[in-house]
Amino acid sequence: MFVYYAVAVVAVLIIYYFIFAEDRSKEPPGPRPWPIIGNLLDIANASSDLTQTFGNLSEKYGEIFSIKVGMKRTVVLTSKEAMFTVIQHEAAMGRDRSGLFADRSFNKNLGIATGEGEIWEKSRVWMFKKLREYGFGKSMEMEHHIKDACEALFSQIDKDSKEHGVVETNHIFNAHIMTIMWQMMFGPLSSKDFADLTRISASSDDFVNSGVTGMGIINAFPFLRHICPRLLKYNVPMDFFNTCNDIAKKLFNEAKSRMKDLDVPTSLTESFVQNCKSDGDIIFNCENFQIMFQDLILGSTDTTSSYLESVVLYLILFPDIQEKIYQEILDVAPDNRFIEFSDRKKMIYTQAFLLESHRNGRTLPNFVPRRALYDFYYKKYIIKKDTMIMVDTRLYYEDKETWTDPEVFRPERFINENNEIFNASGIINFSVGKRNCPGELYANVTSFLFLTSLLQRYKISVPQGQPKPPMALSAGFALKPYPYQASFTRRV
């Protein structure tokens, strides 16, 4: 009897495949999808590395190609022209709000990272206007928070170096960077904040290290998250999101209680609460605050922390580059004063190093997926409504026509003959257009000040007797180095 059922199922699939499959003649080319599983076999056969898979498929089908991830119609962009044209189109402003994306936001259209339409536009405008009021982009205030975070990091490095002789770099920046955005949202740190920061940091570390395989399977087949969540490690990102939501709700309610006795808010959170005038407001409500809190923590902490781990990796792999940056620091601050962001314009080589680190590190190589809000065209190809739009930046950053010798780590490629920064716009790690990452300034200020402060205080090297760590990066929520150790030798 089983054989008859199996034959019947196969027959139905064959009929579907050859007769009822939709017309894809005007869509970008790509491997023909199978029913239900889509192109998962093609993806698996191409490579175990998703970005390498996209590269292999791009070599066959071109700068834009179609695949089906399970039942989801997906278009992948691999050239700079395709990326810049498609993701800046008004039709490409949607987000995927199924599976993990739905569960993290109470199955509602909320927040900045995955919100759409009026919710996204108004939340984004209000949030970053208020962040600027409370220090975001204001050099003196923001740099004060960063300086405090650097001092706390130095204490940890000195302690680990004294106890172990080496420093484990995995997640070393995370908790310290988190305090910067925290103070912009909630005001000066208090003793009770550290318990919440520790909870979020630990949960965030687990999320970043959880890998992408399980999330990829759930993205293809969202129903599986209800059947085998632990097998697919779905509980790990959800633990992070639930931790953020619990803490954000607690802090929201505390601010709400304080505002009963205050006329003028003293923090971003109190300003948000002050605007919560009615239960029906689509922007100013506790749930939207919870999701925006998630967005800011992920966007400001995990990506910046992963990027700085890559920065330290490149410093120890290329000691001659590290020495050039240190000499530039000495030229700007011979008295060993704290380097300020305003010094950046005099530190051309340091800027070039950070750009080259972005090119090689590409923390989020695929950006956050977009969703087509309606049918639109790129060149001769139609991208249909509800198609997922993914970007793969690896091929662009490894293109010899664009970069000449992309396999070489060479900061000088960003410096012209007049000793000026050249082609900084070629770095697209923060995306482009209306839905680009609004935290680019935050990331640039933070990474510049952490880098210069570290090298002002330490010479960083591969521990004696250890092999050089690999330059390859590990895939997870963000690309980051495989765990490695470093020696931090005090200069001053």
C-alpha positions in Angstrom: 0.0 0.0 0.0 2.8 2.4 0.8 4.3 1.9 -2.6 1.0 3.0 -4.2 0.9 6.1 -2.1 4.6 6.9 -2.9 4.0 6.5 -6.6 0.9 8.7 -6.4 2.8 11.4 -4.6 5.7 11.3 -7.1 3.2 11.4 -10.0 1.5 14.5 -8.6 4.8 16.2 -8.1 5.9 15.4 -11.7 2.6 16.7 -13.1 2.9 19.9 -11.0 6.5 20.4 -12.0 6.0 20.1 -15.8 2.4 21.3 -16.2 1.2 23.5 -13.5 4.4 25.4 -12.7 4.0 29.1 -13.2 5.4 31.0 -16.1 8.8 32.4 -15.1 9.9 33.5 -18.5 10.0 37.2 -17.6 11.6 36.7 -14.2 15.4 36.7 -13.6 17.0 33.4 -14.7 17.7 30.6 -12.2 17.5 26.9 -11.6 14.0 25.4 -12.0 12.5 24.9 -8.6 11.0 21.7 -7.3 7.6 21.7 -5.7 7.6 22.4 -1.9 11.4 22.3 -1.5 12.1 24.9 -4.2 15.8 25.1 -5.0 17.1 23.9 -1.7 19.0 21.0 -3.4 20.6 23.4 -5.9 21.6 25.7 -3.0 23.0 22.7 -1.0 24.9 21.3 -4.0 26.5 24.6 -4.9 28.4 25.0 -1.7 28.1 24.7 2.1 28.8 28.5 2.3 25.7 30.6 1.4 27.7 33.4 -0.1 29.8 31.0 -2.1 26.6 29.3 -3.2 25.3 32.7 -4.5 28.6 33.2 -6.2 28.5 29.9 -8.0 24.9 30.5 -9.1 25.8 34.0 -10.2 28.6 32.7 -12.4 26.0 30.6 -14.2 22.9 32.9 -14.3 24.3 36.5 -14.0 24.1 39.5 -11.7 20.5 38.8 -10.8 19.0 35.4 -10.5 15.9 33.7 -9.1 15.6 30.9 -6.6 12.9 29.5 -4.4 13.8 29.0 -0.8 11.2 26.4 0.1 8.0 28.1 -1.1 9.4 31.6 -1.0 10.1 33.3 -4.3 13.5 35.0 -4.0 15.7 37.2 -6.2 19.4 37.5 -5.4 21.5 40.6 -6.5 25.2 40.2 -6.9 26.5 43.3 -8.8 26.8 46.9 -7.6 24.5 48.1 -10.4 21.8 45.6 -9.5 22.1 46.3 -5.8 22.0 50.1 -6.1 19.1 50.0 -8.6 16.8 47.4 -7.1 17.1 48.1 -3.4 16.5 51.8 -3.9 13.3 51.2 -5.8 10.2 52.2 -4.0 8.7 48.8 -4.6 11.6 47.2 -2.7 11.0 48.9 0.6 9.1 45.9 2.2 10.4 43.4 4.7 9.9 39.7 5.3 7.6 39.4 8.3 7.1 35.6 8.4 8.7 33.0 10.7 11.3 34.5 13.0 10.6 38.1 11.8 7.0 37.7 12.7 7.6 36.1 16.1 10.1 38.7 17.3 7.5 41.4 16.8 4.4 39.8 18.1 3.3 39.0 14.5 2.7 42.7 14.0 4.2 45.5 11.7 6.4 47.1 14.3 9.8 48.8 14.7 12.5 50.1 12.4 14.4 47.1 11.1 11.5 45.0 9.9 8.6 47.6 10.0 7.0 48.8 6.8 5.1 51.8 5.6 3.9 54.5 8.1 5.1 52.5 11.1 8.6 52.3 9.8 8.9 55.9 8.5 7.5 57.5 11.6 9.3 55.3 14.1 12.6 55.8 12.3 12.2 59.6 12.1 11.2 60.0 15.7 13.7 57.6 17.1 16.8 59.2 15.5 15.6 62.7 16.1 15.4 61.9 19.8 18.7 60.0 19.8 20.4 63.1 18.4 18.9 65.1 21.3 20.4 62.6 23.8 23.9 62.3 22.3 23.7 60.4 19.0 26.0 62.2 16.6 26.8 64.9 19.2 30.6 64.6 19.4 31.3 65.6 23.0 28.4 63.6 24.6 28.7 60.5 22.5 32.5 60.5 22.8 32.2 60.8 26.6 30.2 57.5 26.6 32.6 55.8 24.3 35.6 56.9 26.4 34.0 55.4 29.5 33.3 52.2 27.5 37.0 52.1 26.4 38.2 52.5 30.0 36.0 49.6 31.1 37.3 47.5 28.2 41.0 48.3 29.1 40.3 47.1 32.7 39.0 43.8 31.4 42.0 43.4 29.0 44.5 44.2 31.8 42.8 41.7 34.1 42.7 38.9 31.5 46.3 39.6 30.5 47.5 39.4 34.1 45.5 36.2 34.8 46.0 34.3 31.6 48.7 36.0 29.6 46.4 36.3 26.6 43.0 37.7 25.9 40.1 35.8 24.3 38.7 38.2 21.8 35.4 36.5 21.2 32.7 39.0 22.3 35.2 41.1 24.2 33.6 44.3 22.9 30.0 43.4 23.2 29.0 44.4 26.7 31.1 47.6 26.6 29.6 48.8 23.3 26.1 48.1 24.6 26.5 50.7 27.4 26.9 53.5 24.8 23.5 53.1 23.2 22.0 52.2 26.6 22.9 55.6 28.0 21.5 57.4 25.0 18.2 55.6 25.6 17.9 55.5 29.4 20.4 58.1 30.7 23.4 57.6 33.0 24.2 54.0 34.0 23.1 53.0 37.5 24.0 49.9 39.4 20.7 48.2 38.6 21.4 48.5 34.9 24.3 46.1 34.9 22.1 43.1 35.7 20.0 43.9 32.6 23.1 44.6 30.5 24.6 41.2 31.5 21.4 39.3 30.7 21.1 40.9 27.2 24.8 40.5 26.5 24.9 36.8 27.3 21.8 36.1 25.3 23.1 38.2 22.4 26.4 36.2 22.4 24.4 33.0 22.1 22.4 34.4 19.3 25.4 35.6 17.3 27.1 32.2 17.8 24.0 30.1 16.9 24.8 29.8 13.2 22.6 30.3 10.2 21.6 26.7 9.2 18.6 26.5 11.5 17.4 30.0 10.7 17.7 29.2 7.0 15.6 26.1 7.3 12.9 28.0 9.3 13.0 30.8 6.7 12.2 28.2 4.0 9.6 26.3 6.1 8.3 28.6 8.8 6.0 25.9 10.2 9.0 23.9 11.4 9.7 26.4 14.2 6.6 25.0 15.9 7.6 21.3 15.4 11.3 21.1 16.2 12.5 24.5 17.6 15.4 23.2 19.6 16.7 20.9 16.9 16.9 24.0 14.6 18.1 26.2 17.5 15.1 28.4 17.0 15.0 28.9 20.8 18.3 30.7 20.7 17.3 33.8 18.8 13.9 33.8 20.4 15.5 33.7 23.8 17.4 36.9 22.8 14.3 38.6 21.5 12.2 37.6 24.5 15.0 38.8 26.9 15.1 42.2 25.1 11.3 42.4 25.2 11.1 41.6 28.9 13.7 44.2 29.8 12.3 46.9 27.4 8.8 46.4 28.9 10.2 46.8 32.4 12.1 49.9 31.6 9.1 51.3 29.7 6.9 50.8 32.7 9.5 52.4 35.0 9.7 55.4 32.8 5.9 55.6 32.7 5.8 55.7 36.5 8.5 58.4 36.7 6.7 60.6 34.1 3.7 60.9 36.5 5.9 63.3 38.5 7.9 64.9 35.7 7.0 67.6 33.3 10.2 67.4 31.2 11.6 64.0 30.1 15.3 63.3 30.9 15.9 60.4 28.6 14.7 59.0 25.2 12.5 56.4 26.9 10.8 59.1 29.0 10.2 61.1 25.8 8.7 58.1 24.1 6.4 57.5 27.1 5.3 61.1 27.1 4.0 60.7 23.6 1.9 57.6 24.5 -1.3 59.5 24.8 -3.8 56.9 23.7 -3.9 53.1 23.5 -4.7 53.2 19.8 -1.5 55.1 18.8 0.3 53.0 16.2 3.8 54.4 17.0 3.8 55.3 20.7 2.9 52.1 22.4 4.8 49.6 24.5 5.1 46.9 21.9 6.6 49.2 19.3 9.1 50.5 21.9 10.1 46.9 22.7 10.8 46.1 19.0 12.7 49.4 18.5 14.8 48.5 21.6 15.7 45.2 19.9 16.6 47.0 16.7 18.9 49.5 18.4 20.6 46.8 20.5 21.2 44.5 17.6 22.1 47.3 15.2 24.5 49.2 17.5 26.1 46.4 19.5 26.3 43.0 17.7 27.4 44.3 14.3 29.9 46.8 15.7 31.3 44.2 18.1 31.8 41.6 15.3 33.4 44.3 13.1 35.9 45.3 15.9 36.8 41.7 16.4 37.7 41.6 12.7 39.7 44.9 13.1 41.8 43.4 15.9 42.3 40.2 13.8 43.7 42.3 10.9 45.9 44.2 13.3 47.7 41.1 14.5 47.8 39.5 11.0 49.4 42.6 9.6 51.8 44.2 12.2 53.3 46.6 9.7 49.8 48.1 9.2 49.3 48.3 12.9 52.6 50.2 13.3 51.6 52.7 10.6 48.4 53.4 12.4 50.2 53.8 15.7 52.7 56.3 14.1 49.7 58.3 12.9 48.3 58.3 16.4 51.6 59.7 17.7 51.7 62.4 15.1 48.2 63.6 16.1 48.4 63.1 19.9 52.1 63.0 21.0 51.0 63.9 24.5 48.9 60.7 24.6 45.6 62.6 24.9 42.4 60.8 24.1 41.9 60.7 20.3 38.8 62.6 19.2 36.6 61.9 16.2 37.5 65.4 14.9 41.1 64.1 14.6 39.9 61.6 11.9 40.4 64.0 9.0 44.1 64.1 9.9 44.4 60.3 10.1 44.1 59.2 6.5 45.8 55.9 6.8 43.6 54.9 9.8 40.5 55.8 7.9 41.7 53.7 4.9 42.4 50.8 7.3 38.9 50.9 8.6 37.5 51.0 5.1 39.6 48.0 4.0 38.4 46.2 7.2 34.8 46.8 6.1 35.6 45.5 2.6 37.1 42.3 4.0 34.9 41.9 7.1 31.5 42.8 5.5 29.7 42.0 8.8 26.3 41.7 7.1 27.1 40.4 3.6 23.5 39.8 2.7 21.8 42.8 4.3 18.4 42.4 5.8 16.1 40.8 3.2 13.6 43.1 1.4 10.2 42.2 0.1 8.7 43.5 -3.2 5.5 45.6 -2.3 4.3 45.3 -5.9 5.6 44.1 -9.3 8.4 46.1 -10.8 11.2 45.7 -13.4 15.0 45.7 -13.3 16.2 45.9 -16.9 14.2 43.2 -18.7 13.3 41.2 -15.7 10.1 41.4 -13.6 10.4 41.2 -9.8 6.9 40.1 -8.7 5.0 41.3 -5.6 6.0 39.5 -2.4 9.3 38.3 -3.9 12.1 38.2 -1.3 15.1 40.3 -2.4 18.5 39.3 -1.1 21.9 41.0 -1.7 25.2 39.2 -1.7 28.1 41.7 -1.5 30.9 39.1 -1.6 31.2 39.0 -5.4 31.2 42.8 -5.5 34.0 43.1 -2.9 36.0 40.4 -4.7 35.6 41.8 -8.2 39.0 42.3 -9.9 37.7 45.0 -12.2 36.6 47.1 -9.2 39.4 46.4 -6.8 42.3 45.2 -8.9 43.8 42.9 -6.2 40.8 42.1 -4.0 42.5 39.1 -2.4 45.2 41.4 -0.9 44.5 43.3 2.4 45.7 46.8 1.3 44.4 50.0 3.0 46.3 52.0 0.4 43.6 51.3 -2.2 41.5 53.9 -0.5 44.2 56.7 -0.7 44.8 58.7 -3.8 48.0 60.4 -5.0 47.1 63.5 -3.0 47.0 61.5 0.2 43.2 61.9 0.4 40.5 59.2 1.1 39.4 57.8 -2.2 36.3 55.6 -3.1 34.9 55.5 0.4 31.5 55.3 -1.3 32.5 51.9 -2.7 31.9 50.5 0.8 28.2 49.6 0.9 28.1 47.6 4.2 25.4 49.9 5.6 23.2 49.4 2.5 22.0 52.3 0.3 18.9 54.4 -0.2 16.0 55.1 2.2 16.3 51.8 4.0 20.1 52.1 4.6 21.4 51.5 8.1 20.8 54.7 10.1 23.5 53.8 12.5 26.4 54.3 10.1 27.6 57.4 11.9 27.4 55.6 15.3 29.4 52.7 13.9 32.1 54.9 12.4 32.6 57.0 15.5 32.6 54.0 17.8 35.0 51.9 15.7 37.4 54.8 15.1 37.6 55.7 18.8 37.9 52.1 20.0 40.7 51.4 17.4 42.8 54.5 18.2 42.3 54.1 21.9 43.4 50.4 21.8 46.6 51.1 19.8 47.4 54.2 21.8 47.5 51.9 24.9 48.6 48.5 23.6 50.7 46.7 21.0 48.5 43.8 19.9 50.1 40.6 18.5 49.6 36.8 18.0 50.5 35.1 21.3 54.0 33.7 21.4 54.1 30.1 20.2 50.7 30.2 18.6 50.0 30.0 14.8 48.4 33.0 13.1 44.5 32.8 13.3 42.7 32.3 10.0 41.6 35.3 8.1 38.4 33.5 7.1 35.2 34.5 8.9 32.5 32.5 10.6 28.9 32.8 9.4 26.2 33.6 12.0 23.8 36.5 12.5 26.9 38.5 11.5 30.2 37.5 9.9 32.9 37.5 12.5 36.3 35.8 13.0 36.6 32.4 14.4 37.5 32.5 18.1 41.2 33.5 18.6 43.5 34.8 21.3 45.7 38.0 21.2 48.4 39.4 23.3 48.0 43.0 24.5 51.3 44.6 25.6 51.0 47.9 27.4 52.7 50.8 25.6 51.9 53.4 28.4 
